[in-house]
Amino acid sequence: MTQNIELVLKGFLSLSRTEKNEFIRELNLWLSAGKTEKECQLILKSKQASVVLGPTGSVCPCCGK
């Protein structure tokens, strides 16, 4: 298993059951839509535009930083 997969799996496992189900639904939609990776990245970037990336005073559940 690669380090990237381990990070994603760690983040997935930290989700609640409801969040896991929502993630799986979203992932299945992305996979069945036949979109290219570049299209998917553009959509995600547009959704993340309002996310604050500054310090939060907490530890990231995915990478531990």
KAGI-V767052 format. One record per residue. RES is the residue in three letters. PHI is phi in whole degrees, -180 to 180 (none if undefined). OMEGA is omega in whole degrees, 0 to 359 (NA if undefined). Layout:
BEGIN
res=RES phi=PHI omega=OMEGA
res=RES phi=PHI omega=OMEGA
END
This chain:
BEGIN
res=MET phi=none omega=180
res=THR phi=-78 omega=180
res=GLN phi=-65 omega=178
res=ASN phi=-63 omega=179
res=ILE phi=-65 omega=179
res=GLU phi=-61 omega=179
res=LEU phi=-64 omega=180
res=VAL phi=-65 omega=180
res=LEU phi=-63 omega=178
res=LYS phi=-61 omega=178
res=GLY phi=-64 omega=180
res=PHE phi=-61 omega=182
res=LEU phi=-67 omega=179
res=SER phi=-83 omega=179
res=LEU phi=-77 omega=173
res=SER phi=-73 omega=179
res=ARG phi=-59 omega=179
res=THR phi=-63 omega=179
res=GLU phi=-65 omega=178
res=LYS phi=-62 omega=179
res=ASN phi=-63 omega=178
res=GLU phi=-64 omega=179
res=PHE phi=-61 omega=181
res=ILE phi=-64 omega=176
res=ARG phi=-60 omega=180
res=GLU phi=-62 omega=180
res=LEU phi=-62 omega=178
res=ASN phi=-62 omega=176
res=LEU phi=-63 omega=179
res=TRP phi=-62 omega=183
res=LEU phi=-68 omega=182
res=SER phi=-82 omega=182
res=ALA phi=-74 omega=179
res=GLY phi=70 omega=179
res=LYS phi=-78 omega=177
res=THR phi=-75 omega=179
res=GLU phi=-61 omega=180
res=LYS phi=-63 omega=177
res=GLU phi=-62 omega=180
res=CYS phi=-63 omega=180
res=GLN phi=-64 omega=179
res=LEU phi=-64 omega=179
res=ILE phi=-64 omega=180
res=LEU phi=-64 omega=179
res=LYS phi=-63 omega=180
res=SER phi=-68 omega=178
res=LYS phi=-74 omega=183
res=GLN phi=-88 omega=185
res=ALA phi=-56 omega=182
res=SER phi=-96 omega=181
res=VAL phi=-79 omega=177
res=VAL phi=-86 omega=183
res=LEU phi=-103 omega=181
res=GLY phi=-75 omega=179
res=PRO phi=-59 omega=181
res=THR phi=-115 omega=182
res=GLY phi=80 omega=178
res=SER phi=-131 omega=182
res=VAL phi=-98 omega=179
res=CYS phi=-66 omega=181
res=PRO phi=-69 omega=181
res=CYS phi=-84 omega=187
res=CYS phi=-105 omega=179
res=GLY phi=81 omega=181
res=LYS phi=-88 omega=NA
END
